[in-house]
Amino acid sequence: MTGRLDGKVALITGGGSGIGKASALVFAREGAKLVVVDVDADSGQATVSEIENAGGQAIFVRADVTRSAEVRAMIDRTIEVYGRLDCAFNNAGIEGNVGVPISDYDEDNWDRVIDINLKGVWLCMKYELAHMLKQGSGSIVNTASVAGLVGGTFGAAYYASKHGVVGLSKAAAIENGKSGIRVNAVCPGVIRTEMAERVINDDQDIESAIELQHPLGRLGMPEEVAETVVWLCSDAASFVTGQALAVDGGFVAQ
Ligand SMILES: NC(=O)c1ccc[n+]([C@@H]2O[C@H](COP(=O)([O-])OP(=O)(O)OC[C@H]3O[C@@H](n4cnc5c(N)ncnc54)[C@H](O)[C@@H]3O)[C@@H](O)[C@H]2O)c1
């Protein structure tokens, strides 16, 4: 059986949960050899076990994407084990304070959200690109959000960080296009993951309001984002770069 990512080596941050975990499983199903990265070792290792149990190949590397030494070590380990890096999905992120107006937004929380969601993506790309440039090929996808395409209330750092990821992805695409490297951002609507569960907090009114924001009338599933990321990373998307692609059930069409 041939997969869309046969022979490719793919690294995914935030691979222990939600969109990152679903993507790791779909990437492996499509033939990629995986590097699953997460700050949480138990969940990251569990993703690796699931991939191996399904007959795929994966290693776990623990790294906090805000720490440059750990990010550099994660790329060094990838090259040590697999000898190359073809696809990188820089996806680790946090929601930060939700429901808090800008005037009350906590400074430490602001720094943490920007650190993980924006600086973390830059640090990952810094070390991934250094290797891909030597290789002369590669495809990078960064997780932004619909919150990187439109504004919203009561989560200022999240909106700012995700708009930053869109800008950073475009800059990286333009800078590296002639070197055979494509860079895109994926912009999910609200997806049923632990992050979304924390925001919904078992409140049916909040969940119904979120469903109404999506013309498809429901939340998305992590696998629906994963399928788009696989396509962006695959050779089928060979002329696609610098895009911020919404996978959002129509959220930003309204
Ligand atoms: N779920 C949604 O509705 C939604 C919508 C749009 C965008 N996103 C984005 O998708 C990405 C994944 O979100 P999710 O919903 O799967 O969340 P999740 O909370 O289920 O998973 C996030 C993963 O990232 C890891 N992580 C957090 N901080 C890290 C760090 N400093 N270093 C390494 N790993 C770290 C966590 O341990 C966790 O495994 C995030 O960037 C998020 O902002 C999510």
PDBQT file of the ligand as one rigid body, heavy atoms in Angstrom, charges set to zero:
ROOT
HETATM    1  N1  LIG A 301      -8.656  23.113  19.801  1.00  0.00    +0.000 N 
HETATM    2  C1  LIG A 301      -9.001  24.215  19.134  1.00  0.00    +0.000 C 
HETATM    3  O1  LIG A 301     -10.166  24.609  19.109  1.00  0.00    +0.000 OA
HETATM    4  C2  LIG A 301      -7.950  25.000  18.383  1.00  0.00    +0.000 A 
HETATM    5  C3  LIG A 301      -8.383  25.938  17.443  1.00  0.00    +0.000 A 
HETATM    6  C4  LIG A 301      -7.446  26.666  16.722  1.00  0.00    +0.000 A 
HETATM    7  C5  LIG A 301      -6.099  26.460  16.955  1.00  0.00    +0.000 A 
HETATM    8  N2  LIG A 301      -5.710  25.550  17.881  1.00  0.00    +0.000 N 
HETATM    9  C6  LIG A 301      -4.278  25.383  18.078  1.00  0.00    +0.000 C 
HETATM   10  O2  LIG A 301      -3.928  24.056  17.811  1.00  0.00    +0.000 OA
HETATM   11  C7  LIG A 301      -2.768  23.699  18.553  1.00  0.00    +0.000 C 
HETATM   12  C8  LIG A 301      -3.024  22.413  19.304  1.00  0.00    +0.000 C 
HETATM   13  O3  LIG A 301      -4.109  22.631  20.182  1.00  0.00    +0.000 OA
HETATM   14  P1  LIG A 301      -5.003  21.448  20.777  1.00  0.00    +0.000 P 
HETATM   15  O4  LIG A 301      -6.379  21.920  20.730  1.00  0.00    +0.000 OA
HETATM   16  O5  LIG A 301      -4.628  20.169  20.160  1.00  0.00    +0.000 OA
HETATM   17  O6  LIG A 301      -4.521  21.547  22.314  1.00  0.00    +0.000 OA
HETATM   18  P2  LIG A 301      -4.168  20.438  23.408  1.00  0.00    +0.000 P 
HETATM   19  O7  LIG A 301      -4.116  21.188  24.680  1.00  0.00    +0.000 OA
HETATM   20  O8  LIG A 301      -5.068  19.264  23.270  1.00  0.00    +0.000 OA
HETATM   21  O9  LIG A 301      -2.684  19.983  22.987  1.00  0.00    +0.000 OA
HETATM   22  C9  LIG A 301      -1.586  20.871  23.055  1.00  0.00    +0.000 C 
HETATM   23  C10 LIG A 301      -0.319  20.061  23.276  1.00  0.00    +0.000 C 
HETATM   24  O10 LIG A 301       0.792  20.984  23.289  1.00  0.00    +0.000 OA
HETATM   25  C11 LIG A 301       1.663  20.634  24.348  1.00  0.00    +0.000 C 
HETATM   26  N3  LIG A 301       2.426  21.795  24.788  1.00  0.00    +0.000 N 
HETATM   27  C12 LIG A 301       1.964  22.874  25.478  1.00  0.00    +0.000 A 
HETATM   28  N4  LIG A 301       2.963  23.711  25.739  1.00  0.00    +0.000 NA
HETATM   29  C13 LIG A 301       4.093  23.164  25.208  1.00  0.00    +0.000 A 
HETATM   30  C14 LIG A 301       5.450  23.577  25.162  1.00  0.00    +0.000 A 
HETATM   31  N5  LIG A 301       5.861  24.707  25.744  1.00  0.00    +0.000 N 
HETATM   32  N6  LIG A 301       6.349  22.779  24.519  1.00  0.00    +0.000 NA
HETATM   33  C15 LIG A 301       5.942  21.617  23.946  1.00  0.00    +0.000 A 
HETATM   34  N7  LIG A 301       4.670  21.177  23.970  1.00  0.00    +0.000 NA
HETATM   35  C16 LIG A 301       3.757  21.943  24.599  1.00  0.00    +0.000 A 
HETATM   36  C17 LIG A 301       0.730  20.105  25.445  1.00  0.00    +0.000 C 
HETATM   37  O11 LIG A 301       1.425  19.317  26.403  1.00  0.00    +0.000 OA
HETATM   38  C18 LIG A 301      -0.293  19.335  24.632  1.00  0.00    +0.000 C 
HETATM   39  O12 LIG A 301       0.097  17.990  24.449  1.00  0.00    +0.000 OA
HETATM   40  C19 LIG A 301      -2.469  24.907  19.447  1.00  0.00    +0.000 C 
HETATM   41  O13 LIG A 301      -1.474  25.703  18.843  1.00  0.00    +0.000 OA
HETATM   42  C20 LIG A 301      -3.788  25.647  19.477  1.00  0.00    +0.000 C 
HETATM   43  O14 LIG A 301      -3.616  27.004  19.747  1.00  0.00    +0.000 OA
HETATM   44  C21 LIG A 301      -6.589  24.810  18.598  1.00  0.00    +0.000 A 
ENDROOT
TORSDOF 0
